[in-house]
Amino acid sequence: MLTDRINTLSKHLQKNKKDYSSRRGLLRMIGQRKRLLAYLMKKDAERYRELIKKLGIRR
C-alpha cells in the first residue's frame, strides 16, 4: 500500500538526510496519495473518512 511505502521511505530519509533521489520519490508518492484521496473524497466521502481513520493519516 502507498502509505506503507511512504512511512518506510520517511524512516529511511531520517537516517539518510542527503538522499535527495529518495526525497524526490517520497514527494511524488505523497502527491499521488493526495490526488487519490481527493478523488475518493469526491466519489464517496464516507469511504474516504473510513480510510483516513484506518490509515491514521490526517487530512
Long-range contacts (C-beta under 8 A, 24 or more apart in sequence): 2-29, 2-32, 2-33, 2-36, 3-33, 3-55, 3-57, 5-29, 6-30, 6-33
